[in-house]
């Protein structure tokens, strides 16, 4: 049985959010029909826009479409791609524009039992259109803080590459090919998915965004005390110092400093410092030939085994695995 997919497009969506998925479905059809010459395609698809007109993507490609969203009646899955991010105001304005033009039809299709998939920043659209209730979703990691601020009542797990709950599948980062492979596995089988992955040179087992995250606490805030403490941490990362020392330097109590960190960054100072040290170690593993022992010393740790545990907890990789994957 052919599985029908509808891809929603809109101005300033990512080109690859549409084309990469179509390439995966095309490859899956070819591989399947080589083994089953008399079989029809596994996937067919249509590309739609809110008004049925071509859309201009982030790369200024004018993308033709097959029709408009309101005309979609029978489909098995609807896929929402990510949108361009220039700044917070611009991004939320894009999401609101999409909501106004698509909410009614997305609600209609969801009520009819259509599976909904959102890639990269697409979960913003789902949330804005009130399609999310008890589902936990993931999103491109750099949008995680903004999503939590905008939709604090929804459940988000930004560490995961994929989450599939209650007929809503979401993916993080620009994981369009990965999402296509996940759809192939779900609708056909893992064997065909692995064949597609090998042909496309894709790691089919990538399950977490964690190794790719930059320091999450690059959150914009106006707390002068926290900003000064962050600068002190960065300037003294290679040496051992206590929270008491930092609080005394800022002429505040430790309790006050902890409270300000929680309000500005959502974490305690020690957690921020650990993240900062792991982030610095990641950069050194990527760009230097330093031994692990030297890197650990550079970021202010003395116990190698303790730092290994912290690093793996934060990245899901050992330092050696991280260097093998990301070193230039």
C-alpha positions as CSV (number, residue, x, y, z in Angstrom):
1,X,0.0,0.0,0.0
2,X,1.3,3.4,-1.0
3,X,1.9,5.9,1.9
4,X,0.8,9.4,1.0
5,X,2.8,12.3,2.4
6,X,1.9,16.0,2.2
7,X,4.7,18.5,2.6
8,X,3.6,22.0,3.7
9,X,5.8,24.9,2.5
10,X,5.7,28.6,3.1
11,X,7.8,31.6,2.4
12,X,11.2,31.5,4.3
13,X,11.0,27.8,5.0
14,X,14.3,25.8,4.6
15,X,14.7,24.4,1.1
16,X,16.2,21.2,2.5
17,X,13.2,20.8,4.8
18,X,11.3,19.8,1.6
19,X,13.9,18.6,-0.9
20,X,15.9,16.3,1.5
21,X,12.8,14.4,2.6
22,X,11.7,14.0,-1.0
23,X,15.1,12.6,-1.9
24,X,14.8,10.0,0.9
25,X,11.3,8.9,-0.3
26,X,12.6,8.7,-3.9
27,X,15.5,6.5,-2.9
28,X,13.3,4.3,-0.8
29,X,10.9,3.8,-3.8
30,X,13.8,2.9,-6.1
31,X,15.4,0.4,-3.7
32,X,12.0,-1.2,-3.0
33,X,11.1,-1.5,-6.7
34,X,14.4,-3.0,-7.6
35,X,13.6,-5.9,-5.3
36,X,9.9,-5.9,-6.2
37,X,9.7,-5.0,-9.9
38,X,5.9,-5.5,-10.0
39,X,5.2,-3.4,-7.0
40,X,4.2,0.2,-7.0
41,X,6.0,3.0,-5.1
42,X,5.9,2.8,-1.3
43,X,5.7,6.6,-1.0
44,X,3.9,9.3,-3.0
45,X,3.7,12.9,-2.1
46,X,2.4,16.4,-2.8
47,X,3.8,19.8,-1.9
48,X,1.4,22.4,-0.8
49,X,1.5,26.0,0.4
50,X,-1.1,28.0,2.3
51,X,-2.5,29.8,-0.8
52,X,-1.4,27.4,-3.6
53,X,1.2,29.8,-4.9
54,X,5.0,29.0,-5.2
55,X,7.1,29.9,-2.1
56,X,10.4,31.6,-1.8
57,X,12.7,29.6,0.5
58,X,15.5,30.7,2.7
59,X,18.0,30.2,-0.1
60,X,15.8,32.4,-2.4
61,X,14.7,29.3,-4.4
62,X,11.3,29.7,-5.9
63,X,9.7,26.3,-5.0
64,X,6.7,25.2,-7.1
65,X,3.8,23.5,-5.3
66,X,1.0,21.1,-6.3
67,X,-1.8,23.0,-4.6
68,X,-3.0,24.7,-1.4
69,X,-3.3,23.3,2.1
70,X,-7.1,23.8,2.2
71,X,-7.6,21.3,-0.6
72,X,-5.8,18.5,1.1
73,X,-8.4,15.9,2.2
74,X,-6.8,12.4,2.0
75,X,-3.2,12.1,3.2
76,X,-1.4,9.9,5.7
77,X,1.1,12.4,7.0
78,X,1.7,16.1,6.9
79,X,5.2,17.4,7.3
80,X,6.0,21.0,8.6
81,X,9.6,22.2,7.9
82,X,11.6,24.7,9.8
83,X,11.7,28.5,9.1
84,X,14.6,31.0,8.9
85,X,15.8,32.5,12.1
86,X,17.1,36.1,11.9
87,X,16.2,37.3,15.4
88,X,13.5,36.5,18.0
89,X,11.0,39.1,16.8
90,X,11.4,38.2,13.2
91,X,11.1,34.5,13.9
92,X,8.0,34.8,16.1
93,X,6.4,37.0,13.5
94,X,7.0,34.3,10.9
95,X,5.4,31.7,13.1
96,X,2.4,33.9,13.7
97,X,1.9,34.5,10.0
98,X,2.0,30.8,9.4
99,X,-0.5,30.2,12.2
100,X,-3.0,32.7,10.8
101,X,-2.9,31.0,7.3
102,X,-2.7,27.3,8.4
103,X,-4.2,26.8,11.8
104,X,-7.7,25.8,10.7
105,X,-6.5,23.3,8.1
106,X,-3.9,21.8,10.4
107,X,-6.5,21.4,13.1
108,X,-8.9,19.8,10.6
109,X,-6.3,17.3,9.3
110,X,-5.2,16.4,12.9
111,X,-8.8,15.8,13.9
112,X,-9.1,13.5,10.9
113,X,-6.3,11.3,12.2
114,X,-3.5,12.5,9.9
115,X,-0.1,12.0,11.4
116,X,1.8,15.3,11.8
117,X,5.6,15.6,11.5
118,X,7.6,18.8,12.3
119,X,11.3,19.2,11.6
120,X,13.8,21.6,13.0
121,X,11.8,24.7,14.1
122,X,8.5,23.2,12.9
123,X,7.3,22.4,16.4
124,X,6.9,26.2,16.9
125,X,4.2,26.0,14.3
126,X,2.5,23.0,15.9
127,X,2.5,24.8,19.3
128,X,1.2,28.0,17.9
129,X,-1.6,26.2,16.1
130,X,-2.6,24.4,19.4
131,X,-1.8,20.9,18.1
132,X,0.3,20.0,21.1
133,X,-1.2,18.9,24.4
134,X,0.4,16.2,26.4
135,X,3.1,15.3,23.8
136,X,6.8,15.8,24.6
137,X,8.5,17.3,21.5
138,X,12.0,18.1,20.4
139,X,13.2,21.0,18.4
140,X,16.4,22.5,16.9
141,X,18.6,22.9,20.0
142,X,19.3,26.6,19.4
143,X,15.5,27.3,19.6
144,X,15.0,25.4,22.8
145,X,15.2,28.3,25.2
146,X,12.9,30.5,23.1
147,X,10.4,27.6,22.8
148,X,10.3,27.2,26.6
149,X,9.8,30.9,27.1
150,X,7.0,31.1,24.5
151,X,5.2,27.9,25.4
152,X,6.1,27.2,29.1
153,X,3.2,24.8,29.5
154,X,4.4,22.3,26.9
155,X,6.9,19.5,27.4
156,X,10.3,19.8,25.5
157,X,13.3,17.5,25.4
158,X,15.9,19.3,23.3
159,X,18.5,16.5,23.8
160,X,16.6,14.1,21.5
161,X,16.9,14.0,17.7
162,X,13.5,12.4,17.4
163,X,10.4,12.1,19.5
164,X,7.3,10.2,18.3
165,X,4.2,10.5,20.5
166,X,0.5,10.3,19.8
167,X,0.8,10.6,16.1
168,X,3.1,13.6,16.3
169,X,6.7,13.2,15.3
170,X,9.3,15.9,15.9
171,X,13.0,16.2,15.1
172,X,15.7,18.6,16.2
173,X,18.3,20.6,14.2
174,X,18.1,20.3,10.4
175,X,17.6,16.6,10.7
176,X,15.6,16.3,7.5
177,X,17.3,13.3,6.0
178,X,17.3,11.6,9.4
179,X,13.6,12.2,9.7
180,X,13.0,10.8,6.2
181,X,14.8,7.7,7.2
182,X,12.8,7.4,10.4
183,X,9.6,7.6,8.4
184,X,10.9,4.9,6.0
185,X,11.6,2.6,9.0
186,X,8.3,3.3,10.6
187,X,6.2,2.7,7.5
188,X,8.2,-0.1,5.9
189,X,11.0,-1.7,7.9
190,X,14.5,-1.1,9.4
191,X,16.2,-3.1,6.6
192,X,15.0,-0.7,3.9
193,X,15.9,2.3,6.1
194,X,19.4,1.0,6.5
195,X,19.8,0.5,2.8
196,X,18.7,4.1,2.2
197,X,21.1,5.3,4.9
198,X,24.1,3.5,3.4
199,X,23.3,4.9,-0.1
200,X,22.9,8.4,1.3
201,X,26.0,8.1,3.6
202,X,24.0,9.0,6.7
203,X,24.5,7.8,10.3
204,X,21.2,6.0,10.9
205,X,21.8,5.6,14.6
206,X,22.0,9.3,15.5
207,X,19.6,9.6,18.4
208,X,20.7,12.7,20.4
209,X,21.5,16.4,19.6
210,X,23.6,16.6,22.7
211,X,27.1,16.3,21.1
212,X,26.2,19.2,18.7
213,X,25.0,21.6,21.4
214,X,26.9,24.8,22.1
215,X,26.7,26.3,25.6
216,X,23.0,26.5,26.2
217,X,23.4,29.3,28.7
218,X,24.3,31.8,26.1
219,X,20.9,33.2,27.1
220,X,20.5,37.0,26.7
221,X,19.7,38.6,30.0
222,X,20.4,42.0,31.7
223,X,21.5,40.8,35.1
224,X,24.7,42.7,35.7
225,X,25.7,40.5,38.7
226,X,25.4,37.3,36.6
227,X,27.1,38.9,33.6
228,X,30.1,39.8,35.9
229,X,30.2,36.3,37.4
230,X,30.1,34.7,33.9
231,X,33.0,36.8,32.9
232,X,34.9,35.9,36.0
233,X,34.3,32.2,35.3
234,X,35.6,32.5,31.8
235,X,38.7,34.4,32.8
236,X,39.5,31.9,35.6
237,X,38.4,28.7,34.0
238,X,41.8,27.1,34.3
239,X,42.1,27.4,38.1
240,X,40.2,26.1,41.1
241,X,38.1,28.6,42.8
242,X,35.0,28.5,45.1
243,X,31.6,30.1,44.9
244,X,32.5,31.9,48.1
245,X,35.4,33.6,46.3
246,X,33.1,34.7,43.5
247,X,30.4,36.0,45.8
248,X,33.0,38.0,47.8
249,X,34.4,39.5,44.7
250,X,30.8,40.7,43.7
251,X,30.1,41.8,47.3
252,X,27.0,39.6,47.6
253,X,26.1,36.5,49.6
254,X,26.3,33.0,48.0
255,X,22.6,32.7,48.4
256,X,22.0,35.9,46.5
257,X,24.3,34.9,43.7
258,X,22.6,31.5,43.4
259,X,19.2,33.1,43.2
260,X,20.3,35.5,40.5
261,X,21.7,32.7,38.4
262,X,18.5,30.7,38.7
263,X,16.4,33.7,37.6
264,X,18.7,34.7,34.7
265,X,19.9,31.3,33.4
266,X,17.7,28.7,35.0
267,X,20.6,26.9,36.7
268,X,23.0,27.2,39.7
269,X,26.4,28.8,39.3
270,X,28.2,25.4,39.6
271,X,26.1,24.0,36.8
272,X,27.0,26.9,34.6
273,X,30.6,26.5,35.4
274,X,30.5,22.8,34.6
275,X,28.8,23.5,31.2
276,X,31.5,26.2,30.5
277,X,34.3,23.8,31.2
278,X,32.8,21.0,29.1
279,X,32.2,23.5,26.3
280,X,35.8,24.7,26.5
281,X,37.1,21.1,26.4
282,X,34.9,20.4,23.3
283,X,36.6,23.3,21.5
284,X,40.1,22.1,22.5
285,X,39.3,18.6,21.4
286,X,38.1,19.9,18.0
287,X,41.0,22.3,17.4
288,X,44.1,21.2,19.3
289,X,46.4,18.2,19.5
290,X,46.5,18.5,23.3
291,X,46.4,15.3,25.3
292,X,43.2,14.8,27.3
293,X,45.2,15.3,30.5
294,X,46.3,18.7,29.3
295,X,42.8,19.7,28.2
296,X,41.4,18.7,31.6
297,X,44.0,20.8,33.3
298,X,43.3,23.7,31.0
299,X,39.6,23.8,32.0
300,X,40.4,23.6,35.7
301,X,39.9,19.9,36.6
302,X,42.4,17.7,38.3
303,X,40.6,14.4,38.4
304,X,40.6,12.8,34.9
305,X,38.0,10.2,35.7
306,X,35.6,12.7,37.2
307,X,35.8,14.9,34.1
308,X,35.3,12.0,31.8
309,X,32.1,11.2,33.6
310,X,30.9,14.9,33.5
311,X,31.8,15.1,29.8
312,X,29.9,12.0,28.8
313,X,26.9,13.1,30.9
314,X,26.8,16.4,29.0
315,X,27.6,15.1,25.5
316,X,26.7,11.4,25.5
317,X,30.2,10.8,24.1
318,X,33.5,10.1,25.7
319,X,36.2,12.8,25.0
320,X,37.9,10.3,22.7
321,X,34.7,9.7,20.8
322,X,34.0,13.4,20.6
323,X,37.5,14.1,19.1
324,X,37.1,11.3,16.6
325,X,33.8,12.7,15.4
326,X,34.5,16.5,15.4
327,X,38.2,17.2,15.3
328,X,39.3,19.2,12.2
